[in-house]
Amino acid sequence: MRGVSLWRAEEIAAACGGAAKGSWEASAVTFDSREVEFGSLFIALKGERADGHDYVPRALEAGATGVLVSRGNQLNSVVVDDTTAALEALGRAGRERLAPIARVIGVTGSVGKTGTKEALAAALARGLPGEARAVHRSVKSYNNHTGVPLSLARCPADARFAVLEMGMNHAGELAALTKLVRPHVAIVTAIAAAHRAFFSSEEAIADAKGEIFRGLVPNGTAILPEDSPHRDRLRTAAEPYAEQVWTFGRGRGATVRAREVVASPNGGSLVTATLPGADLTFSISQPGEHWVSNALAVVAAVAAAGGDLAAAGLALAELPGLKGRGERHRVALPDGGELLLIDESYNANPGSMAATLKVLGDEPAARRIAVLGAMREMGEESDCYHAELAGPVARAQVSLAVLVGPEMAPLARALRPDVATLHVRDAAEAEAALAKEVRAGDVLLVKGSNGVGLSKVVDAMLRPAGAGAGSVA
């Protein structure tokens, strides 16, 4: 059944400066033909490796009610000169039509932005029960020059909150994205050596992340990490654009401060936080110090955006793990018993590696196994960054390290002799190695940059026994 209308053909044409053919409405928007559902607008983008116009027939067969194209003669279409520019224009129109009461929150950071975005959307929605369209968020990691305008184009006009993730790997990218989003609240979660190949220093990364504050609307709020060595740099970036600058963390100067953090028996944390004019005690379902930081950023944003703080606390206690970003699975083994699989396969940089290895080390286990994929885009210091993971691996008391990719050679050399090490070429070899190595009672962490493909290792672990070669679940 078709969903509630997002756009009419004439509205799309007006936003994009195009010519509408036919009278139709769209209840969804996508530029990926695999995501088309009944009622979708399909935007035919032309990329380096593929041209979306070639997938128009497939999109129409899948149920698209209209297409945004620069060529062709489809009846239900809007024809423009440039579909990429039209997507941006549609995103801008999506932002402009939001009601004055709506609050838009932008999220960026070297680590934690997707988890924080998901947690923040859940926290805001918990305070608005029964209002299905009230909180809109970016899906997946649609956070770049096409993902951000797509997320805005998908935003219902009657949304009460919109939570938009913004990413970058070069200076100047966030400055452009934040001007599209025009957030009322802008968050930087953390600064770490992500995409280091494209920046001269970590300070340069902080400067690029600080660009998010340039798009703040008048009276906007900047939220940044109190405990970061780059706090003052980020504050300097925020002050010309923000009416107020809030910080979050454990430091005494934090606007939203964790006064007490106690580990929960279920692996999460119980936090007592002080906010402007209020105290809040809440649980976090997700384990790890990094999730305490993420949760404080969420609480700060909810307060700044006028959300329900008590409901936010409940949402943080109920937050499920995210696929590729900490999702946990109990995996039954063919010979009996089970192991715990921690899926962190989506991304990796030195900061997130250290954080998740600490989570692994805190987990009770017969053995701890770490499948670690290469950290991509680390630049000239890549060998050093990989070798330095030896410390977090040792502190986590890892029994077996399965290292994936040639970039992991420095870590293989740096690990202590008491850590059994397998250095393999790719995800397929890691999958085969694990099939022989895992046993009941193990806790298994799988983490690496997305391009290494360790999600295939996770999928193999979760495949029913006997369903294919290499399956151990």
N, C-alpha and C positions, 0 to 999 in steps of 0.2 A: 504494500500500500504506500502511496506517495506521502512524503512528509509535508510539514508546513512549509509554505513557499518562502524562499529566501529572496529570489530576484524574479522580476518579470523581464521579458525580452527588451521592452522599451527602456527599462531602468538600466540594464546592462549597456545598451547602445549609448544612452546618455552619458553614463559614467566613462565609457571607453572611447567616445567619439566615433562610434561605428554605425553601421547600417543594419537594422534588424529586419530579418525575413521571418514572416510568420508571427503568430501570437501564441506565446507559450510561457511557462513558468518553470523555474528550477528550484528544487528543494535541497540540493547539495551541489558542491563545486569541487572539481578535481582536475588535475592535469595528468593523472596516471590512469590509463584505460583499464588497468586491473582493479581500480577502486570504484569504477562506475557502478552506480546502483540506479534503480528506477527513479527517475525524476532529476537526474544529475545534469548540471552544465559541465561539458567537457571542454577544456581549454587546450587547444593544439599548440603546444610550445615547440619551438625548433631548437634542439640542442646540438652539441658537438657530435654526438653519436647517433642520434635518432631525431626524426621529425614527427611531432605529434599528429600532423595532418595524415600521415600514413595509417594512424590508428582510429581515425574518425569512424569508418564503417564498423569497427569492432565496438566502439563506444556506443554507437546508435543501436547496435544489436543487443548490447548489454542493458539498454534501457535509458540512455541519455535522452532527455527531452529537447536539448538544444546544444549547439556547439559554438565556440568562439574561435574563429578561423581568420586567416589572412588570404585564403584562396578557397575555391570550391563553390558549389552551387546548391548546397543543402537548403531545404526549405526552412527548417527551424534552426536559424543561425543568427549570429551577429558577426559581420565581416568588418575587420579592422586592418590597418596597415601593418601593425606589429603586435603579435599576440603577447609577447613578454611585457611590452609597455602597457598593453591593455590589462593584463593581470595586475600590474602595479596600480593602475588607475582604478580598477575595481576594488582592490584592497583599500585604497585611499577613500573611495566612496563608502565602503563598509564602515570604516572608522568614523567618517563624518556624519553618518546617519544615526549614530548612537545617541540616545537621549541624554540631556544634561546630567541626569541623575546617575548615569552609568559611570563606573570607575574602571579604568584600564591600567593593568599592572604589567610592566615589562621586567623580564628576568634574564640576566646573563651571568657569566662567571666561567672560570676555567674548569671548575668541577662543580657538580651539584645542581646545575641549572634545570635539567629535566626533572630530577626528583623533586626539587623545590617547586617547580611549576605544577607538577601533578599534585603534590601535597597541598599547595595553596588553593588550587581549584577545588579539591575535595573539602578543604576547610571552609571556603566561602559557600560552597553548595550545602554543607551541613547546616548552615545557618538560614538557608532558604528552602526548607523542605517542601516538596511538591511542585517546585517551579523548575521544570525540566530544562527550559532554555535560559534560565536566569544566569548561569555561569558558563561562559564559553572559554575554551582553552585551545592552544596549539595541540595537535595530535602528533604522535611519534616525536621526531626531532625536526619538525618543519620549522627551521629557525634561520634560514639563509635568504638570499635575495629573491627567491621564488617562494619559499616556504612561508615567510612572514606575510607577504601580501595575500597568499592563498588563505592563511589562517584568518586574516581580516575579512576577506571576501566571504568566508564561511560564517562569520559572526552574525547571529540574529539581530535584527534592528532593535528588538526589545530586551537584549541582554542587560542584566544588572551589573555584572562584572565580566571582564575579559582578561585572561591571563595569557600573555604572549611571550614565548621564549625567543631570544635573539642570540645568535652565535656569530662568530667571526674567526677568520684565520689571517686577516691582514688589517692593518690600520686603515681607518676610513669606512669600513663596512658597517660598523655599528652606528656611526654618525648618520648614515643614510637610512638604515632600518628604523632607528628611533624616531626619525622625523615622520615616517609613515605611521608608526604606532602611536606617537604622542601620548605617552603614559602619564597618568596621574601619580603613579608610584613606580619608581625604578629601582631594581635590586641588583647588586653585584654580590654573588654568593661567596666567591673566594677567588684568589689569584694563585695560579700555579704555572709550571713550565709546560703548558699545552701549546701545540703549534709553534714550538720554540724555533723551528727552522725558519720561520718567517719574521722573527723578531730579534733584535740585537741583545735584549736583556729581559728579565722578568719585569723590570720597571716599565719597559716599553709595552709589555702585555697589559700591565695595569692601566697605562695611559689609553690603550685601545679599548679596554673594557669600560673605562670611565666615560667614553663617548656616549654611552647610553643616557647619561644625564642631560645631554644637549637637547633631547626631544621633550623633556618634561613640560607639561602645560603650566601656565601660571598657577602659583600656590601648590606646586607639586612637591612630593617628598622623595628624597634620595635615601636609600637604605644600603649600608655597606658594613663589611666585617670589622668589628672593633679590634679583634685579636690579630689581624693581618699586619705584617710588616709594611704593607702598602696602604694602610688606613689613611694616613695624612695625605698621601698622593691622591687617593680616591676622593677624599674630602675636598681637596683643592679643585679637583675636576668637577665636583658637584656644586659647590657653593655659588658659582655664577648663575646657575639655572634652577636651583631648588629653593623653595620657600623655607623648608626645614630639612636638615640632614640628621638622620637617625643611624645609630650603629647597633649591632647585635653581637653578643658573645659572652665570654665569662669575665672579661676585664671590668674593673670597677667603673670605668668611664662609659660603659655601654648603655645606650638608651633602653634597650631591651636586654636585660642581663640575666643569665642563668645563675641564680644565687646558690642553688644546690642541685646536684645531679647524682642520682642513685641508680645503680644498675638494677634492672628488673629481672626476676627469675626467668621470664620468657625470652630474655636476650635484649630487650629494649631498654628504655630508661624512664625514670620518673624525674621530672624537672620542675623545680620551683623557680619562676622567673618574675622579675620586677620590670614593670612597664611604666610609662608616664601615667600616673594616677591610679595604678592598679597592680595587683599581684595575681599571678595565675599559676596553678599547679596542674600539670598535665602529664600524661604518659605518651611515649613514642613507641610504636610497635617495632620500628626498624632498629636494628642494633648498630652500634658504632658511634664514636665521637663525632664523625662527620654528619651524622643524622641529627645529633643535638644541635649542631650549627645550622643545618638546613631548617630545623623546626623553629629555631629562634628567628630566622629570617621570615618564615611563614607567619609567625605570631606578630612580628613587627608590621608586615604588610597588611595583615587583616586589621590591625588597629589603625594603621594609617589610612586604609581604604574605607573605614567605617563598618567593617564586618562584625560578626558575632564572635567574641573571643572564647566564650564558653563552648560554643559549638565547634570552634576550631580545635580546641583541646580534645574534644571527643573524636574528631576526624583523624587527628594525628595518632590516637590510640588504635584506630581501626584501619590504618593505611596498609594496604597489601603491598607485597614486594612487586617491583617493576621488572618486566621481562628484560633480561640483559643488564639490569642495573640493581641486582641484589635479590631477585626472586629466589625463593628457597624451595627445594623439592626433596621429599623423602623418596629415595629410589630403591625399590626392591631388587635384590640381586638373584640371579638364577640359582645359585647354590644355597640360598637362604639368607635371612638377615637383610639389612638395608644400610644405606649410607645417606648422608646429608649432602646435597649438591647446592652450592651457592653460585648462581648464574650472574656473573659480572662481565659477560662476554661482549658488551656493546662498545665499550671504549676504555682507554687507559692512558694515563700520563703519570709522572712520578708522584704527584700528590694523591691521586685516587688509588694508585697501586699501594702506597704506604697505608692509606686508610683502610682498604679492604683486607690487606694482609693482617692488620691489627685485629679486625673483626674475626678473621680466621683463627688467629692466635688465642682469642678470648673464648672460642667455642670448645666445650668439652669434647674430646675425641680420643679414640684408640690411636688413630694416626691422622695427621693433617697432610693433605696433598694439595699442591698448588700447581695448576696448569696456567702458565703465564705466557701470553703472546707478546710479541714485540710491540713497543710503543712507537708509533709512527710520527713523522714530522718533528723529530727532535733535533734536527740540524747537525752541526759539526760536533756538538757535545753529546751526541747520541750514545756513544760507547760509555761515557762517564755516567750518564743518567741510568743506563741499564745496569752497569756494575754496582752502582750505589743501592740497587734493590737488594743486595746481599744482606744489608743490615735489617731491613724489615722482614725478610724471609727468615733470618736467624731468630729474631725476636718473636716471630710467630711460631717457632718450634716446628717448622715444616719438616716432615720426615722424607717426603719425596717431592722434588720439583721437576715438573715436565715443562721444559722451555721450548717455545715454538718460534721458529724463524731465525734467520742468520743474525739479526740484530741482537739476539740473546746470547751470543758467544761471550761477550764480556762478563755477563752475569754468571754463565757456566764456569768461567775461570775464577770468579771472585767468591763463589760459594764455599763455605767451610766443608771439610771432608766428611763431617758427620751428616750432611744433607745428601741423600741419594739423589743423583741428577741424571735425567734423560734429556738430551738436547736433540730435538727432531726438526725436520725441515718445514712441516706444514701441519695443518689441522688434521688431515687424514692420518698421518703418522701418529699424532697425539691420540687420536681416537683408538687406533690399533693398540698403542701402548697401554692405555687405560684399561682396555678390555682384559688385559692379562694381569694388571697390577691391583685393581681395586678389590677391597674386601669389606665385609660387614664391620660397621663401627667407624669407618672412615668419614672424615669431613673433607669434601672436595671443593676447592675454589677454582673457578674458571674465569680468567680475566685477560683481556688483551684489546688492542685496537680493533675496531670493527673490520677493517680490511684483512686482518689475519684469518677471519672466518671461524672463530672458536664457537660461534653459535651452532655450528654443525656438530661439534663435540657434545654440546649440551643436548641437542636434538637426539643424537645417538644414545646418550645416557638415558633419555626419557622414552626411547622406543621400546615397545614390549619385547620381551625375550623371544628370540627366534624370528623377529620381523625383518632382519637384514644383517649383513656382515658387520661385525664390530659392535653390535648392540649388547649392552650390559644391563639394561633395565627391563 
